[in-house]
């Protein structure tokens, strides 16, 4: 009987830990929302601007975004199980869309503002979907 009580107590503590981890892992959704919002600025910048000055401004802006998000992520204490795989999938899909956008934007569409607007939303879309699903799984 005592072993059953100990086992039930251990399972209760594990369930409590899981609830706490889910509650505290909402930071990842905020991370993804900021990353998606950054795409609305960075993608048009990459597609529409050309030359060395634009490359420097883009690099600095992107570097500040990545550094800020990295510091924010490093300060978090909790990460949901499976979040690493989800993050790799989201970043890989974003990277593929971003590479396609820059390639098409420079080779085919040139300085097309409509293309830049659609491309910015397209590059932000995987991150928005990831943030939305993360919000649903932590609630």
N, C-alpha and C positions, 0 to 999 in steps of 0.2 A: 504494500500500500504506500509506503514511504517513497519508493522509487517512482511510482505513478505520480505522486504529488510533486516530486522534484522535476519529473519530465514535463508535467503540465506547467509548472512555474517557468521552466526554461523556454517552453514554447510561447508562453505569454510574454516573456521578456523579448524574445525574438520578434514577435508580432509588433510589440511596442517600438522596437528599434526600427523595424521596417516602416511603420507609420511615420516616425520622426524623420527618417531619411527621405521619404516621399514628400513630406511637408517642407523640409528644408532644401530640397533640390529644385525648387521653383526658380532659383537663380539662373538655371540654364535657359529657361524660356526668355528671361530678360536679356541674357547674353545674345541669343539668336535674334531677338527683336532689334537690338542695337546693330548687330552685324547686318541685318536686312536693311535697316535704315541707311547704313553706310553705303550700301550698294546703290541707293538712289542718288548719291552724290558721286561716288567713284566711277561707276560705269559710264555716265555721260562725260565725265572728265577724261576717261581713257579713250572714248570713241571720238569725241569732238575736238579735243585739243591735240595739237601736234607740235613737235619741236622739243628742244632740250629743256626749256623752262617748264613746259607742261609735264615733262617726264619727272623733273625734280619735285614739282608741286604734288603730282600724283604719288610719287614714292614717299614723300614726307607725310602726306595725309593718310595714305594706306598704312604706313609704319606706325603712326600715332594711333590709328584705330586698332590695329593688331596688338600693339603694346598695351593699350588701355584694356582691351578685352582679355589679354593674357594675364595681366596683373589682377584683374577682377576674378578670373577663373581660379588663379592660384590661391587666392585668399578664401575660397570657399572650402568648407570642411566636408561637405557631403556630395556624393555623386551616386545617382541611381544605378542599379545593376543594368548593364546593357547600354549605358549612355555613351560609352566609348565607341561601340560599333555604330551607334546612331550618329555620333559626331563625325566619324570617318565617312559614313555614307553621305551626310549632308555637305560636308566640305568637298568631297569628291564631286558630287553633283554640281555644286556651286562652281568649282574650278573648271569643270568641263564646259558649263554654260558661259562662264566668263571668258575662257579661251576662245570658244566659238564666236562669242560676241565681238571680241577685239579683232579676231581674224576677219570676220565678215564686215565689221564696221570699217576697218581700214582698207580692205581689198575691194569691197563691193559698194558699200553705201557712202563712204567718204564722210562728209560732214552732215549727214542726215539727222536732223533733230528728231523727227518721228521715230526713226530707228533707234536712236539713243534712248528715248523715253520707253519704248517697248522693251528694249534690251535691259534697261535698269530694272524694270518690273520683273522680267523673266529671270534675271540673276538673283533677285531678292525672293522669288517665289519658293524655292526649296527651303530657304531659311525661315520664311513665314510659316510654311506648312510644318516644319520641324518645331517651331515655337508653339504653334497651335496644338500639335499633338503632345508636346511636353506639358503644356498647361492642363490638358485634359488628363494626363496620366498622373500628375501630382496632386490633383484635386481630390 
